[in-house]
Structures are given as C-alpha cells and as structure tokens.
C-alpha cells in the first residue's frame, strides 16, 4: 500500500512537471563554433560545454553526406552551415563552397519554417560573417518570401576601422567577442524565440596553426564564450520561467595530417559533435551517430513547428529530440527490384513506403507525385518491390512513420 501511494505521488509529480513544462514559452538558440574536430574538443578542458552536455547530452556527429554517394557534400564552412539551416545535403541546398553562388531556396531554413507558422515570434542572428544572413538564410530576398530577421548583429568583418585586419586573426577574435557580448545581453533582455550565434576564431587558428597550442587556446576561448551565452539562457529560465533549447555544434573537422585543412571526406574531416541541454533526447541521439542535418527537425519538434508534408519528404535529417519512428534509409537496385531498408525506433505501428519518379521540388519547388508502394510493420525493417527504371534519372523513396519521414534517392547512371 505504501509503495502504491509513493508511486501515485511520483506519477502526480511527473504529470505536474510535464504540465509546467508545457506551459513554459519555448526558446531556441543554436551555436556554430567553426572548425573544431571532435577529438580536439574532447581532449581540451571545456567546463562550460561540459556543463551544457551534463544538463542534456553530448554525442559525436557527422556531416558531408554519404561518402561516394549522391549526397556527398564538401566539408566546408558555408556548406555545413546550410546543411544545418535546411536539414539537407548539398545535392539539394546547392551550396558547394564559401562563395555561396546559387543556394536553392526551395529548401527552407529553420527561420523560414518558423516565420511561416508563427509570424509573431522573434528571430535573431549574431554572426561574425555577414553572408550567413544575407546569402544562406536569405533575409529580405524575394526567393525566400522576403524573410525577415527581427534582430541582426553581424557584418563586422567589413569594418576595417574598428577591426583592422591582421595576419594573426586577432581581429576575428575581437569580432567574436563583440558578437558574444551582444548575444548574451540581448538574450537576457529580449529573449528572441529563435537565435543563431556563429563564431569563427577557432577555424582561423586551425588554418594558421593546425593541431597546436594555439588551437587549444581557441577552443578554451570558445568555451568561455559558450558560458556567457549559457548564463544568459539560465537566467531567462530561472527568472522568466522559460524553457530554452541550446544546441552547440561545429561545421567540419580537420585533416588528420596537419589539422590545417578540411573539405574532403576523411573520417576526421567528417566527424563533428553536438552538445545540448535538451532533456528530451531520444534513441536516435544515444544509439546512433546523428548528423548536422538532424538539427533542423529536432528544433522543429521542440518548437512545435509543423513541416509541410511535401517539404518533410525532402528533409535528410532525423529528429534527435522528441518522438521518432524510423532512421537510416537504405535503397538498393538489385536486378529487377528495389530493396528498401530502414532502422525502426518503435515496436508497434506501420510505415508507408512511397516512390516518386520526378525531382520537381528540387527544380522549381513544386511537389512531386508519390505513389504508395506498400504499408508494412515498422519492425519488418525491409521491403522489396519490383522496379524497372524509365526515363527518369532520379527516383525518390520516402519511408513514412507515425512520427517522422526519411528519404533516399536512387540515381540512375
């Protein structure tokens, strides 16, 4: 009887806590700290990032798409940022280098998804690099529906009076400090609903010094800056009773020989990491190796952003926050059949498997026409269907579970 009463009290307490969390206003801030390999981060003393991870979780992650596959993506800065922002690899978002010549704005950023559903919510970008806002997010462009960012603090790399350029990149560190100080103050006072903080100095240390004490010092400086941001977030949570999601990651690793370069498909260049304070991490975060493209659907789950079905079918990411049904799609052509596989994250329920023979969404943003191949139990893990290629060079398979969709292309040579 006593055990029953204690159990009842615990259930009531859990229910009350869940209701309390549901009533809190949800806010998100994600940080990209440039060019820090996972092995360096794990070796250097970083008490503030460690605290974020202790409050939520830490995992190694990856970027760069599938090595040797249709989604192979350069491990280059702007490319990695855009994979986070859009939840897709470069074969879709079409950013292949730091020049950012022709982004495919048919693939919306997390900022646009938020604005379309919640136009009253506020957004902010604090960045050492102006192109993040003007080219990648596409603020105020016709192609992005004239997307508005409510508060911006960037472009200081163009101000050579306040920040005279030097070959040691001390000016970048000064800009990073300016960005962090403003971000911490603005979060504490104004609490935008969705914020992006981008810091560059560590990547410069990598390019100049490679694996070195200078790089280690850069990581320690970033850790202090993370602490400033996290203190502002915890202040809001304590004083204003808000629920904040903080996600910290990097945009690429570094080459294994010197640590100065990146851009290729080596394990060290592709291996990144994610630190977050989230207490709602799922099996995809803990049992798998998440990717940078998983951050967008994770933020969407946390903020209750509904991704329209025709756009969700295009996402390459799997949420690591909230409920998840399936991950890791594999599609192979064998003889006259398609062998379709997936990893289930549920014991019950079905998945629907769809096929499209067009790539209209990539070309002009119009939905592709999918036909249902079959509906099978998620735990079956596999479906084999007859397949005879026609005129199309791209066939798109979507596996739809109750909580999420995953997709895989078949590219015909």
The 8 nearest C-alpha neighbors of each residue, nearest first, counted from 0:
[[1, 3, 2, 4, 5, 6, 7, 8],
 [2, 0, 4, 3, 5, 6, 7, 8],
 [3, 1, 5, 0, 4, 6, 7, 8],
 [2, 4, 0, 6, 1, 5, 7, 8],
 [5, 3, 7, 1, 6, 2, 8, 0],
 [6, 4, 8, 2, 7, 3, 9, 1],
 [5, 7, 9, 3, 4, 8, 2, 10],
 [6, 8, 4, 10, 5, 9, 11, 3],
 [9, 7, 11, 5, 10, 6, 12, 4],
 [8, 10, 12, 6, 11, 7, 13, 5],
 [11, 9, 13, 7, 12, 8, 14, 6],
 [10, 12, 14, 8, 9, 13, 15, 7],
 [11, 13, 9, 15, 10, 14, 8, 16],
 [14, 12, 10, 16, 15, 11, 17, 9],
 [13, 15, 11, 17, 12, 16, 10, 18],
 [14, 16, 12, 18, 13, 17, 11, 19],
 [15, 17, 19, 13, 18, 14, 12, 20],
 [16, 18, 14, 20, 19, 15, 13, 21],
 [19, 17, 21, 15, 16, 20, 14, 22],
 [18, 20, 16, 22, 17, 21, 15, 23],
 [21, 19, 17, 23, 22, 18, 16, 242],
 [20, 22, 18, 19, 23, 17, 24, 16],
 [23, 21, 19, 20, 18, 24, 17, 25],
 [24, 22, 241, 20, 21, 242, 25, 240],
 [23, 25, 241, 242, 22, 26, 240, 21],
 [24, 26, 242, 243, 23, 241, 302, 27],
 [25, 27, 192, 243, 193, 242, 244, 24],
 [28, 26, 244, 193, 243, 192, 245, 194],
 [29, 27, 194, 245, 193, 195, 244, 246],
 [28, 30, 246, 195, 245, 247, 196, 194],
 [29, 31, 247, 196, 197, 195, 246, 32],
 [30, 32, 197, 249, 248, 33, 247, 198],
 [33, 31, 198, 249, 197, 30, 248, 199],
 [32, 34, 202, 199, 249, 250, 201, 31],
 [33, 35, 202, 251, 252, 250, 249, 201],
 [34, 36, 252, 33, 249, 37, 40, 39],
 [37, 35, 252, 39, 38, 271, 253, 34],
 [36, 38, 40, 271, 39, 272, 41, 270],
 [37, 39, 41, 36, 40, 42, 267, 35],
 [40, 38, 42, 36, 41, 37, 43, 35],
 [41, 39, 37, 42, 43, 38, 36, 35],
 [40, 42, 38, 39, 43, 37, 44, 45],
 [41, 43, 39, 40, 38, 44, 37, 45],
 [44, 42, 40, 41, 45, 39, 215, 219],
 [43, 45, 46, 42, 219, 41, 40, 218],
 [46, 44, 222, 48, 47, 49, 43, 219],
 [47, 45, 49, 48, 50, 44, 222, 223],
 [48, 46, 50, 226, 49, 45, 222, 51],
 [47, 49, 51, 50, 45, 46, 222, 52],
 [48, 50, 46, 52, 47, 51, 53, 45],
 [51, 49, 53, 47, 52, 48, 46, 54],
 [50, 52, 276, 48, 54, 49, 53, 275],
 [53, 51, 56, 55, 49, 57, 274, 50],
 [52, 54, 50, 55, 51, 56, 49, 276],
 [53, 55, 276, 51, 52, 50, 56, 277],
 [56, 54, 276, 277, 52, 278, 53, 275],
 [55, 57, 52, 275, 53, 274, 276, 54],
 [58, 56, 274, 52, 273, 275, 59, 55],
 [59, 57, 273, 272, 60, 274, 56, 284],
 [58, 60, 272, 271, 273, 288, 37, 270],
 [59, 61, 272, 271, 289, 290, 288, 270],
 [62, 60, 270, 290, 271, 269, 291, 289],
 [61, 63, 269, 291, 64, 290, 270, 251],
 [62, 64, 72, 74, 73, 71, 269, 65],
 [63, 65, 71, 70, 72, 62, 88, 66],
 [66, 64, 71, 68, 70, 67, 63, 69],
 [65, 67, 71, 68, 64, 264, 63, 70],
 [66, 68, 71, 65, 69, 70, 264, 64],
 [69, 67, 65, 70, 71, 66, 64, 72],
 [68, 70, 71, 67, 90, 65, 410, 408],
 [69, 71, 64, 68, 65, 90, 88, 72],
 [72, 70, 64, 65, 66, 68, 69, 63],
 [71, 73, 63, 64, 89, 70, 88, 74],
 [74, 72, 262, 75, 63, 263, 95, 78],
 [75, 73, 262, 63, 251, 263, 261, 72],
 [74, 76, 262, 73, 78, 77, 79, 96],
 [75, 77, 79, 78, 250, 80, 97, 251],
 [78, 76, 80, 97, 79, 75, 81, 96],
 [79, 77, 81, 76, 75, 94, 80, 95],
 [78, 80, 250, 82, 76, 81, 77, 75],
 [81, 79, 77, 83, 82, 78, 84, 250],
 [82, 80, 84, 83, 78, 79, 85, 77],
 [81, 83, 79, 87, 86, 85, 88, 80],
 [84, 82, 292, 81, 80, 86, 291, 85],
 [83, 85, 81, 108, 82, 109, 86, 80],
 [86, 84, 108, 87, 82, 83, 107, 81],
 [85, 87, 292, 295, 83, 82, 316, 314],
 [88, 86, 315, 82, 85, 314, 292, 91],
 [89, 87, 82, 90, 91, 70, 64, 72],
 [88, 90, 93, 92, 91, 72, 94, 95],
 [91, 89, 70, 88, 93, 92, 69, 72],
 [90, 92, 89, 93, 88, 87, 361, 103],
 [91, 93, 103, 89, 94, 102, 106, 90],
 [94, 92, 89, 102, 91, 103, 90, 95],
 [93, 95, 102, 78, 99, 89, 92, 96],
 [96, 94, 78, 93, 89, 73, 99, 97],
 [97, 95, 98, 94, 99, 78, 77, 75],
 [96, 98, 77, 99, 76, 78, 75, 95],
 [97, 99, 96, 100, 95, 77, 94, 101],
 [100, 98, 97, 94, 96, 101, 102, 134],
 [99, 101, 98, 102, 94, 96, 97, 95],
 [100, 102, 99, 103, 93, 94, 104, 134],
 [103, 101, 93, 94, 104, 92, 99, 100],
 [102, 104, 92, 105, 93, 106, 101, 91],
 [103, 105, 106, 102, 107, 143, 142, 92],
 [106, 104, 364, 103, 107, 361, 363, 360],
 [107, 105, 104, 85, 92, 103, 108, 91],
 [108, 106, 85, 111, 105, 104, 109, 112],
 [107, 109, 85, 84, 110, 111, 136, 112],
 [108, 110, 112, 111, 84, 295, 113, 85],
 [111, 109, 113, 108, 112, 114, 136, 122],
 [110, 112, 114, 113, 108, 109, 107, 115],
 [111, 113, 109, 115, 110, 114, 116, 108],
 [114, 112, 110, 111, 116, 115, 117, 109],
 [113, 115, 118, 111, 117, 116, 112, 110],
 [116, 114, 112, 113, 117, 118, 111, 110],
 [117, 115, 113, 114, 118, 112, 304, 305],
 [116, 118, 114, 119, 113, 120, 115, 304],
 [119, 117, 114, 120, 115, 116, 113, 121],
 [118, 120, 117, 121, 114, 116, 113, 115],
 [121, 119, 118, 117, 192, 122, 114, 191],
 [122, 120, 191, 192, 149, 119, 193, 123],
 [121, 123, 193, 149, 191, 148, 194, 192],
 [124, 122, 150, 194, 151, 149, 148, 191],
 [125, 123, 195, 151, 194, 126, 196, 152],
 [126, 124, 196, 152, 153, 178, 151, 195],
 [125, 127, 197, 153, 128, 196, 124, 178],
 [126, 128, 153, 198, 175, 197, 174, 199],
 [127, 129, 126, 130, 154, 131, 153, 156],
 [130, 128, 154, 131, 153, 132, 133, 127],
 [131, 129, 133, 134, 132, 128, 135, 154],
 [130, 132, 135, 129, 133, 134, 128, 136],
 [131, 133, 136, 130, 134, 129, 135, 138],
 [132, 134, 137, 130, 138, 131, 135, 136],
 [133, 135, 137, 130, 132, 136, 131, 99],
 [136, 134, 131, 137, 132, 133, 81, 130],
 [135, 137, 132, 138, 134, 133, 131, 108],
 [138, 136, 134, 133, 135, 140, 132, 143],
 [137, 139, 146, 133, 140, 136, 147, 132],
 [140, 138, 145, 146, 147, 137, 141, 143],
 [139, 141, 145, 142, 143, 138, 137, 144],
 [140, 142, 145, 144, 143, 139, 146, 137],
 [143, 141, 140, 144, 104, 145, 137, 105],
 [144, 142, 145, 141, 140, 146, 137, 104],
 [143, 145, 141, 146, 142, 140, 139, 111],
 [146, 144, 139, 140, 141, 143, 147, 138],
 [145, 147, 138, 139, 144, 143, 111, 140],
 [148, 146, 138, 139, 149, 145, 114, 122],
 [149, 147, 122, 150, 123, 138, 146, 151],
 [148, 150, 122, 123, 121, 147, 151, 124],
 [151, 149, 123, 148, 122, 124, 152, 121],
 [152, 150, 124, 123, 125, 153, 148, 149],
 [151, 153, 125, 124, 126, 150, 178, 154],
 [152, 154, 126, 129, 155, 127, 125, 151],
 [155, 153, 129, 156, 128, 157, 127, 152],
 [154, 156, 158, 157, 153, 127, 174, 162],
 [155, 157, 154, 158, 128, 127, 159, 162],
 [156, 158, 155, 154, 159, 162, 129, 160],
 [159, 157, 155, 160, 156, 161, 162, 154],
 [158, 160, 163, 162, 161, 157, 164, 156],
 [161, 159, 158, 162, 163, 157, 164, 155],
 [160, 162, 159, 158, 163, 155, 170, 174],
 [161, 163, 159, 170, 160, 158, 164, 156],
 [164, 162, 159, 160, 161, 170, 165, 158],
 [163, 165, 170, 162, 159, 166, 168, 169],
 [166, 164, 167, 168, 163, 170, 169, 171],
 [165, 167, 168, 164, 169, 207, 170, 203],
 [166, 168, 169, 165, 207, 170, 204, 203],
 [169, 167, 170, 171, 166, 165, 203, 172],
 [168, 170, 172, 171, 167, 173, 165, 164],
 [171, 169, 173, 168, 172, 162, 164, 174],
 [172, 170, 174, 168, 173, 169, 200, 175],
 [171, 173, 175, 169, 170, 174, 200, 176],
 [174, 172, 170, 176, 171, 175, 177, 169],
 [173, 175, 177, 171, 176, 172, 178, 170],
 [176, 174, 172, 178, 177, 173, 198, 171],
 [177, 175, 173, 179, 174, 178, 180, 172],
 [176, 178, 174, 180, 175, 179, 173, 181],
 [177, 179, 175, 181, 176, 180, 125, 182],
 [180, 178, 182, 176, 181, 177, 183, 175],
 [181, 179, 183, 177, 182, 178, 176, 184],
 [180, 182, 184, 178, 179, 183, 185, 177],
 [181, 183, 179, 185, 180, 184, 186, 178],
 [184, 182, 228, 186, 180, 181, 185, 231],
 [185, 183, 181, 187, 182, 186, 188, 180],
 [186, 184, 182, 188, 187, 189, 183, 181],
 [187, 185, 190, 183, 189, 184, 188, 182],
 [186, 188, 231, 184, 185, 189, 190, 183],
 [187, 189, 185, 186, 184, 190, 235, 183],
 [188, 190, 186, 185, 191, 187, 184, 192],
 [191, 189, 186, 187, 188, 192, 185, 26],
 [192, 190, 121, 122, 193, 189, 123, 194],
 [191, 193, 26, 121, 122, 120, 27, 190],
 [194, 192, 122, 27, 191, 28, 26, 123],
 [195, 193, 28, 123, 124, 122, 27, 29],
 [194, 196, 124, 29, 28, 30, 125, 197],
 [195, 197, 30, 125, 126, 124, 29, 31],
 [196, 198, 126, 31, 30, 32, 127, 125],
 [199, 197, 32, 175, 127, 33, 200, 31],
 [198, 200, 33, 202, 201, 32, 127, 197],
 [201, 199, 203, 172, 202, 171, 198, 204],
 [202, 200, 204, 217, 203, 199, 33, 34],
 [201, 203, 34, 205, 33, 204, 200, 199],
 [202, 204, 206, 200, 205, 201, 207, 168],
 [205, 203, 201, 207, 214, 202, 206, 208],
 [204, 206, 209, 202, 259, 203, 208, 207],
 [205, 207, 259, 203, 204, 209, 208, 202],
 [208, 206, 204, 205, 203, 209, 259, 167],
 [209, 207, 205, 204, 206, 211, 210, 259],
 [210, 208, 259, 258, 205, 257, 211, 206],
 [211, 209, 258, 257, 214, 208, 205, 259],
 [210, 212, 214, 213, 209, 208, 215, 205],
 [211, 213, 215, 214, 216, 210, 208, 217],
 [214, 212, 216, 211, 215, 217, 204, 208],
 [215, 213, 217, 211, 204, 216, 212, 205],
 [214, 216, 212, 218, 217, 213, 219, 43],
 [217, 215, 219, 213, 214, 218, 212, 220],
 [216, 218, 214, 220, 201, 215, 219, 213],
 [217, 219, 221, 215, 220, 216, 222, 201],
 [218, 220, 222, 216, 221, 217, 45, 215],
 [221, 219, 217, 223, 222, 218, 216, 224],
 [222, 220, 224, 218, 223, 219, 225, 217],
 [221, 223, 219, 225, 220, 224, 45, 47],
 [222, 224, 226, 220, 221, 225, 219, 227],
 [225, 223, 221, 227, 226, 222, 220, 179],
 [224, 226, 222, 228, 223, 227, 229, 221],
 [225, 227, 223, 229, 47, 224, 228, 230],
 [228, 226, 224, 230, 225, 229, 183, 231],
 [229, 227, 183, 225, 231, 226, 230, 232],
 [228, 230, 232, 226, 231, 227, 225, 233],
 [231, 229, 233, 227, 232, 228, 226, 234],
 [230, 232, 187, 234, 228, 229, 233, 183],
 [233, 231, 229, 235, 234, 230, 236, 228],
 [232, 234, 236, 230, 235, 231, 237, 229],
 [233, 235, 231, 237, 232, 236, 238, 230],
 [236, 234, 239, 232, 233, 238, 237, 187],
 [237, 235, 241, 240, 233, 234, 239, 238],
 [236, 238, 234, 235, 240, 239, 233, 241],
 [237, 239, 235, 240, 234, 236, 241, 233],
 [238, 240, 235, 241, 236, 237, 234, 242],
 [241, 239, 236, 237, 238, 23, 235, 242],
 [242, 240, 236, 24, 23, 239, 25, 235],
 [243, 241, 25, 23, 236, 24, 26, 240],
 [244, 242, 26, 27, 25, 241, 245, 232],
 [243, 245, 27, 277, 26, 276, 28, 246],
 [244, 246, 28, 275, 29, 276, 27, 243],
 [247, 245, 275, 29, 274, 30, 244, 28],
 [248, 246, 30, 274, 273, 29, 31, 275],
 [247, 249, 273, 31, 272, 30, 32, 274],
 [248, 250, 31, 32, 33, 251, 34, 35],
 [249, 251, 79, 76, 33, 34, 80, 31],
 [252, 250, 34, 74, 268, 249, 271, 269],
 [251, 253, 268, 36, 267, 34, 35, 269],
 [254, 252, 268, 261, 258, 260, 267, 36],
 [255, 253, 258, 260, 261, 268, 256, 267],
 [254, 256, 258, 257, 267, 253, 268, 265],
 [255, 257, 254, 258, 259, 253, 260, 210],
 [258, 256, 259, 209, 255, 210, 254, 260],
 [257, 259, 209, 254, 210, 253, 255, 260],
 [260, 258, 209, 206, 205, 257, 253, 254],
 [259, 261, 254, 253, 258, 206, 262, 257],
 [262, 260, 253, 254, 263, 268, 74, 75],
 [261, 263, 74, 75, 73, 268, 264, 260],
 [264, 262, 261, 74, 265, 73, 268, 269],
 [263, 265, 269, 268, 66, 266, 63, 262],
 [266, 264, 268, 267, 263, 269, 254, 255],
 [265, 267, 269, 268, 270, 264, 252, 255],
 [266, 268, 270, 269, 265, 252, 253, 254],
 [269, 267, 252, 253, 265, 266, 254, 270],
 [270, 268, 266, 62, 61, 267, 252, 63],
 [269, 271, 61, 267, 268, 252, 266, 60],
 [272, 270, 60, 61, 37, 59, 36, 252],
 [271, 273, 59, 60, 58, 37, 248, 249],
 [272, 274, 248, 58, 57, 247, 59, 60],
 [275, 273, 57, 247, 52, 246, 56, 248],
 [276, 274, 246, 277, 55, 245, 52, 56],
 [275, 277, 55, 54, 51, 245, 52, 244],
 [278, 276, 55, 279, 275, 244, 280, 56],
 [277, 279, 55, 280, 276, 54, 56, 320],
 [280, 278, 277, 320, 321, 281, 55, 319],
 [281, 279, 320, 319, 278, 284, 277, 321],
 [280, 282, 319, 283, 284, 320, 321, 279],
 [283, 281, 285, 284, 286, 280, 344, 319],
 [282, 284, 287, 319, 281, 286, 285, 289],
 [285, 283, 319, 282, 281, 287, 286, 289],
 [284, 286, 282, 283, 287, 281, 58, 288],
 [285, 287, 282, 283, 284, 288, 281, 289],
 [288, 286, 283, 285, 284, 289, 282, 60],
 [287, 289, 60, 59, 290, 284, 286, 61],
 [290, 288, 60, 284, 287, 293, 61, 283],
 [291, 289, 61, 60, 292, 293, 62, 288],
 [290, 292, 293, 83, 62, 294, 61, 82],
 [291, 293, 86, 316, 83, 290, 294, 82],
 [294, 292, 316, 317, 291, 290, 318, 295],
 [293, 295, 297, 292, 296, 291, 83, 298],
 [294, 296, 298, 86, 297, 293, 109, 299],
 [297, 295, 299, 318, 298, 294, 293, 300],
 [298, 296, 318, 320, 294, 300, 299, 295],
 [299, 297, 301, 295, 300, 296, 302, 294],
 [298, 300, 304, 296, 302, 297, 301, 303],
 [301, 299, 303, 297, 298, 302, 296, 321],
 [300, 302, 298, 299, 303, 297, 320, 321],
 [303, 301, 299, 304, 300, 298, 25, 26],
 [304, 302, 300, 301, 299, 305, 298, 25],
 [303, 305, 299, 302, 306, 300, 113, 116],
 [304, 306, 307, 303, 299, 116, 300, 112],
 [305, 307, 311, 304, 308, 310, 112, 299],
 [308, 306, 310, 309, 311, 305, 312, 112],
 [309, 307, 311, 310, 312, 306, 313, 305],
 [308, 310, 312, 311, 307, 366, 313, 367],
 [311, 309, 313, 312, 308, 307, 306, 314],
 [310, 312, 308, 314, 313, 309, 306, 307],
 [311, 313, 310, 309, 314, 308, 404, 397],
 [314, 312, 310, 311, 315, 406, 309, 87],
 [315, 313, 311, 316, 87, 86, 312, 310],
 [314, 316, 87, 86, 292, 313, 406, 405],
 [317, 315, 293, 292, 86, 314, 296, 318],
 [316, 318, 293, 296, 326, 319, 315, 405],
 [319, 317, 297, 296, 293, 320, 316, 323],
 [318, 320, 284, 283, 281, 297, 280, 317],
 [321, 319, 280, 297, 318, 279, 281, 300],
 [322, 320, 279, 281, 300, 280, 323, 319],
 [321, 323, 402, 320, 281, 324, 318, 319],
 [322, 324, 402, 403, 325, 344, 321, 318],
 [323, 325, 344, 402, 400, 345, 343, 403],
 [326, 324, 343, 344, 342, 323, 400, 341],
 [325, 327, 342, 341, 328, 317, 405, 343],
 [326, 328, 341, 342, 329, 325, 405, 340],
 [329, 327, 341, 340, 326, 407, 405, 406],
 [330, 328, 340, 339, 341, 327, 331, 407],
 [331, 329, 339, 338, 340, 407, 328, 337],
 [332, 330, 338, 337, 333, 339, 329, 409],
 [331, 333, 337, 336, 338, 334, 330, 335],
 [334, 332, 336, 335, 331, 337, 338, 386],
 [333, 335, 336, 332, 337, 386, 387, 385],
 [336, 334, 386, 385, 387, 333, 337, 332],
 [337, 335, 385, 386, 384, 333, 334, 332],
 [336, 338, 332, 384, 383, 386, 331, 339],
 [337, 339, 383, 331, 330, 382, 332, 336],
 [338, 340, 330, 382, 381, 329, 383, 337],
 [341, 339, 381, 329, 380, 328, 330, 382],
 [342, 340, 328, 380, 327, 326, 329, 343],
 [341, 343, 326, 325, 327, 380, 344, 340],
 [344, 342, 325, 345, 377, 378, 324, 341],
 [345, 343, 324, 325, 323, 342, 346, 282],
 [346, 344, 343, 347, 324, 377, 378, 348],
 [347, 345, 378, 344, 348, 377, 343, 376],
 [346, 348, 345, 377, 349, 376, 378, 344],
 [347, 349, 376, 377, 350, 346, 345, 401],
 [350, 348, 376, 377, 375, 374, 400, 351],
 [349, 351, 400, 377, 399, 374, 375, 376],
 [352, 350, 374, 399, 398, 373, 353, 375],
 [351, 353, 398, 372, 373, 397, 371, 399],
 [354, 352, 371, 397, 372, 370, 396, 369],
 [353, 355, 396, 369, 370, 395, 397, 371],
 [356, 354, 369, 395, 357, 368, 394, 367],
 [355, 357, 394, 391, 395, 393, 354, 358],
 [356, 358, 355, 359, 367, 394, 393, 391],
 [359, 357, 360, 361, 367, 362, 393, 356],
 [360, 358, 362, 361, 367, 365, 357, 363],
 [361, 359, 364, 365, 366, 362, 358, 363],
 [360, 362, 359, 358, 364, 363, 91, 105],
 [363, 361, 359, 360, 364, 358, 365, 105],
 [362, 364, 360, 365, 359, 361, 105, 366],
 [365, 363, 360, 105, 361, 362, 359, 366],
 [364, 366, 360, 363, 359, 367, 362, 361],
 [367, 365, 360, 309, 359, 364, 368, 310],
 [368, 366, 359, 357, 369, 360, 355, 358],
 [367, 369, 355, 366, 370, 357, 356, 354],
 [370, 368, 355, 354, 353, 367, 371, 356],
 [369, 371, 354, 353, 372, 355, 368, 352],
 [370, 372, 353, 373, 352, 354, 369, 351],
 [371, 373, 353, 352, 370, 354, 374, 384],
 [374, 372, 352, 371, 351, 375, 353, 382],
 [373, 375, 351, 350, 352, 349, 376, 372],
 [374, 376, 349, 350, 377, 373, 351, 379],
 [377, 375, 349, 378, 379, 348, 350, 374],
 [376, 378, 349, 350, 379, 343, 380, 348],
 [377, 379, 380, 376, 343, 346, 347, 345],
 [378, 380, 377, 376, 381, 375, 382, 343],
 [381, 379, 378, 341, 340, 377, 342, 343],
 [382, 380, 340, 339, 379, 341, 383, 338],
 [381, 383, 339, 338, 340, 384, 380, 379],
 [382, 384, 338, 337, 339, 336, 381, 385],
 [383, 385, 337, 336, 386, 382, 338, 372],
 [386, 384, 336, 335, 337, 387, 383, 338],
 [387, 385, 336, 335, 337, 384, 388, 332],
 [386, 388, 335, 389, 385, 336, 337, 334],
 [389, 387, 386, 390, 391, 411, 392, 394],
 [390, 388, 391, 387, 392, 356, 386, 394],
 [389, 391, 392, 388, 356, 393, 411, 357],
 [390, 392, 393, 389, 356, 357, 394, 388],
 [391, 393, 411, 410, 390, 394, 412, 409],
 [394, 392, 410, 391, 409, 411, 395, 408],
 [395, 393, 356, 409, 408, 355, 410, 357],
 [394, 396, 408, 355, 354, 407, 409, 393],
 [395, 397, 354, 407, 406, 353, 408, 394],
 [398, 396, 406, 353, 405, 352, 399, 312],
 [399, 397, 352, 405, 404, 351, 406, 350],
 [400, 398, 404, 351, 350, 397, 352, 403],
 [399, 401, 350, 403, 324, 402, 404, 325],
 [400, 402, 403, 324, 399, 350, 348, 349],
 [403, 401, 323, 324, 400, 322, 404, 399],
 [404, 402, 400, 323, 324, 401, 399, 325],
 [403, 405, 399, 398, 400, 312, 397, 311],
 [406, 404, 398, 397, 326, 328, 399, 315],
 [405, 407, 397, 396, 398, 312, 328, 315],
 [406, 408, 396, 395, 328, 397, 330, 409],
 [407, 409, 395, 394, 396, 410, 393, 406],
 [408, 410, 394, 393, 395, 411, 407, 330],
 [409, 411, 393, 392, 408, 412, 394, 69],
 [410, 412, 392, 393, 409, 391, 388, 394],
 [411, 410, 392, 393, 409, 391, 69, 388]]
